[in-house]
Amino acid sequence: MADRYNSTTLELQSQTVLPYPSTRQHDEQKTLASDLPSTLPSGRPTNRWSWVIIIAAILSSAFLFAIDNTISADIQPAIVRQYSDPQRLSWISLSFLLSAAGTTLLWGRLYGNFENKWLYISAIVIFQVGSAICGAAPSMDALIVGRALCGLGGVGMYIGVLSLLSSMTTIAERPIYLAMCGVIWGIGTVSGPFIGGGFADSSATWRWGFYINLCVGGLFSPVYLFLIPRIDPRPTATFKERLVEIDWIGAILLFGVMTALLMGIAFGGLVYKWDSGSTIALFVVAGALFLVVAVQQWFAVGTTEERRLFPIAFLKSKEMLILFIEIACAGTITFVPIFFLPLFYQLARGDTALMAGLRLLPFILLLVIMNMVNGFGMGKFGYYMPWFTAGSILVVVTSALLYTIDEDTSNSSIYGFTALLGFGTGAFSQAPFSIAQALVSPDNGSLAISFISCAQVSGAAIGVAIANAVFLNTAQNAISSILPNVDRTTIQGLMLGVGSSFFDTLSVDVQADIVNSIVNTLVKVFIITLTGGVVSLVLSLFMSRGKLNLSGVPTGM
């Protein structure tokens, strides 16, 4: 990737020739979708209302996937009460994250080889089947299987949304539409806890947190089937030719790495002791499989350099590598507060699940507003490095402030801290999608999407798993010192807010000590968001100061 400078402007050049005619005028380069220009991408409808309906339908998929990422944050107590199995509760979120993080790159390759419309619909079907299983689950085992299917289909829908938006928009308007997706993603992500909490607190029960997916999917099903255009990246290829293009060996190995790593983090100190053979084995297997997949990808063992799952060539670009790490940090910074702030409010303020979720609104409002501001700003001016630097500075400052809160901190102070955290995170959390696609050839657009999505989903999964391990292990040790004769299962129930009957039998002083110890350990998770902010800030300083080429006109190599 080359940066070209002159005395009047700094413009980041595209690595490859982009697919638009060089005669396009400057005013056409900045056309918004609402203007519906004559030079639309192939397959895009010219009717304004059809276009609006299509956008609403596919963005609903991103919304549902985002909700399912976090809906378990507030319904865990209700699930434990239903099945009386707190030891396996971690699997509710873990199975979802495993399926999502472990198959992101595979979905990207599939979208680069198969017709996007029907692949997208297939992902929706998988997601809806998983949702139906979760809603009707007669046991914890069934719920875990359903969550795994939701993760698998959900990430396929998400990659599909990004692929369809990219295929149906010009490179100049793409940042705006991807920013809209970021807004929907942010709203869904933060809505998950209070939507789940609302159902859990109502007569509908937590099961409707999953059944609602079926209602939304059914509502938009005619749009999926009849209005979304058919976009085929390889129109002349046979089904067999498409299949052999997929690096199945790499996909299996990568899923194994994610499984062993996340299980080791999630189970360490809780299901198994940190120094137990089971925990050590999980990390050893994860490390060994990582080396195997690295060798397999680097030397294209069992595949070819063009077909391998992980786009090694992207790592040779400084800008693409920085974007990968930046969005992984953004995923962590976004998800950690969503999972742990509601728990803080339930423990320190005695809030219901619904109220605890609603208190996230300052965070989500600023997050989605800045997603849109960033999308329009980059689309208009082209500069992107300042968004990452300024946003990261705010993340560092507010994470440090959140680390200082305790049970006596006023709600208004916490609202202010979280609002600023959302402001900073939203400034760059979705930007890498449009930047990455502007840096690669059109043929590699789906691969760029999966590359960035892999970082986003994996960053969220690993970040939440680490935060969960830090909190649960530290809190468990603190409560054990207060209640030395109480078994581990009861202590874990107290930490998750499901041991209220036992908690009520304790003296007022002991109750206060337990709440104080849990809150003091809970805020330690903000060390992780602080770390993510510092990494983002440092890396942003090495980004190009140039202007991203959003014209679609070849200006460089």
TAUR-V126849 format. One line per field, one symbol per residue. ss: DSSP state (h for helix, s for strand, l for the rest). psi: psi as a letter, one per 40 degrees, with the letter a starting at -180 (. if undefined). A space follows every 10 residues. Layout:
ss->???
psi->???
//
This chain:
ss->llssslllls ssllllllll lllllhhhhl llhhhlllll lllllllhhh hhhhhhhhhh hhhhhhhhhh lhhhhhhhhh hhhllhhhlh hhhhhhhhhh hhhhhhhhhh hllllhhhhh hhhhhhhhhh hhhhhhlllh hhhhhhhhhh hhhhhhhhhh hhhhhhhhll hhhhhhhhhh hhhhhhhhhh hhhhhhhhhh lllllllhhh hhhhhhhhhh hhhhhhllll llllllllhh hhhllllhhh hhhhhhhhhh hhhhhhhsll lsllllhhhh hhhhhhhhhh hhhhhhhhll llllllllll lhhhhllhhh hhhhhhhhhh hhhhhhhhhh hhhhhhhhll llhhhhhhll hhhhhhhhhh hhhhhhhhhh hlslhhhhhh hhhhhhhhhh hhllllllll hhhhhhhhhh hhhhhhllll hhhhhhhhll lhhhhhhhhh hhhhhhhhhh hhhhhhhhhh hhhhhhhhhh hhlllllhhh hhhhhllllh hhhhlllhhh hhhhhhhhhh hhhhhhhhhh hhhhhhhhhh llllllssll lllllll
psi->hihhiaedih hhiidihifi ieehidddde hiddegidfi ihehiehddd dddddddddd ddddddddde dedeeddddd ddefgddedd dddddddddd deeddddddd dedihddddd dddddddddd dddddeheid dddddddddd dddddddddd dddddddeii ddeddddddd dddddddddd dddddddddd eiediddedd ddddddddde dddddddhih hhegdeiidd dddeehgddd dddddddddd ddddddehec diideidddd dddddddddd ddddddddef heaiddeidh gdddeehddd dddddddddd dddddddddd ddddddddef iiddddddee dddddddddd dddddddddd ddiddddddd dddddddddd dddeiaeehi dddddddddd dddddddede dddddddeei iddedddddd dddddddddd dddddddddd dddddddddd ddgdehiddd dddddeeefd ddddeiiddd dddddddddd ddeddedddd dddddddddd eeiheahhhe dehheb.
//
